[in-house]
Amino acid sequence: MTLTDQVVKNIIKRLVKGQDYRIEVVALINAEFLQFAIDFFKKVIEAKFANKDVTVDWYKQTFLNRNLSSDEIAINSGLNKKTITNMYNSASKEIVIDASNEHYDVLYQSISNLIEAQPDIDLTLTIKFKGVSVELNINESLIVINTLAVKRSALRGGLWSTAGKRVEKYLMATLCKVYSVPFKHFDQSTIPASIREVDFYLINGDTYSRCEVKMMGRGNPESADAIFARESNVFVADKLSDLNKREADRLNVKWVELRDENGYKRFGEVLEQLSIPHTEFNGNLDKHLDKILSELLDK
């Protein structure tokens, strides 16, 4: 499962209507994680059942096998590739394999030490599938649980980041279309290569107004600081703190907080201030958004 066009549509509709969009991403994370968990448990059953020799570290032999992808090896060891890149300044497969094996050994030893220190604790994980049943001891169970935790964390970070990147330009184009802005005033293909890339540009003749989009909450002031540091002309966000707004006003950055009541309407004021042709919208927003998003994404 990926961030489909339908999910992008749902996120943009919620943003423009001043609703919380996060449920769309959370639902996707849940669905993808649960599917991973089921598939992973199936593989655990097969691997455990196939290794009759109890002296073999069946988990390491199967789930850190170099024939797997580097993403799989890292996750199965309890790491993710981003962490490995930060640690070693590289995520080549050989580095991933070495780092994953080292981390797995350290993790396994840590679990063993924990169990020795607390002998009264016991845990048995029983997995059944199509009449086949296997039991994992406490060491094996904790390794599996840790892997699932790391996978969910990786999914969460990846999908939130992807959501932001996929939605930014479509959101701005949608706002432009809500206000019937002529295409030449937001045609991103006409932006000169010499101009620094930002999320979006509003165009008026030879004037290119830099627009930044942040799907952030009020608890992310550092995201706003980054926008101001890039000398953006327009700042569109899901939520803005009062401090964000005061700073934007001080720096003459035009801002739109979509979560405000009828927050999207402030975009019309921005267009007016930038002298960009537009038409005030007073129709049925739901129907209009469906039409706009179909035009933008159903190609």
Steps between C-alpha positions, in 0.01 A plus 500: 500500500626849415385860520247462218344784303176443691679552832661818362154623397358425843787683674463810282121511545542482875767771500301745288187437708692567821474141623769279653668307218711277726243222523564423133872442558444313827252264331756431228776434755272262690399309188856464373638405840234236568562344159874496570439339841288222352753430223787513748333253738449261206870518422586447868290182506666368185851585620455361850330184375766436235792524746471180704851539637453706816868596498446704184413866542209458260399865520842635404547234232167581336430865566853639467570297189707706255264396217232723649479869412702740714175654628376161621831407662519829688140484628534133599806584708317776683640794302389702202708625209472863601660419836777304328563791260529740793739263678727408207436776242401226259227243445672272250390140531828380650488769768134419571585130536794565732313757710190281523691191610692699760183662633314170509777339707501794742121494525491124560765532772308787662186288508691206647647724770156635581356150537790391723448805720126434528459121502138520620389655171388260229335550165391254234362616169291239321428551130254281312431494128313238295534236767871566554597630842836616632604641836764766548691523826548830676819589308339427165175672595675822599703500178178467297322769704795737456499442124130587480557817703784612271294427189207710624735785584655483152157492336384793708798719412493406133127550444481834683791628293350365176161651582653845537698482177214357293240746622685833490474591131155347456372695800627830359364422154165414659486832685581679174221317320251571779562868423504448121856633471607490132744213447784726385513644852581163659651298214803347671652386170581863413715561807855596387763241592710773659239559771544311826256215532225530760167322544307723262509833316225750432583694185415853398697606195867491595419475872524153652361482851652214701241284677576248772253238621523330839249244623614566855329545833540790739769306685752524214646853518828383351322422172375857484846633581638313199239665277590847623871426457438424130338842455172359372231741383201279582463243777211250487460267797250271667548676834701802610574623849440863594879537516530364143244753379666795676839402356351466152335842529826653623687359199219588258436133422141446393351204685202268476393277789265243350369377837350843570126528433477546123879514514540439127329835430808681624668370184272736306641789702852383417417495128357852531815627671717343229280652224435154354170475306239285674129465566343473844347156558151469650378164368477149643854432620463121516382467141754750376786319673393165352512653152834674557671195647375281218652744252832504685539132588285291264733509203 
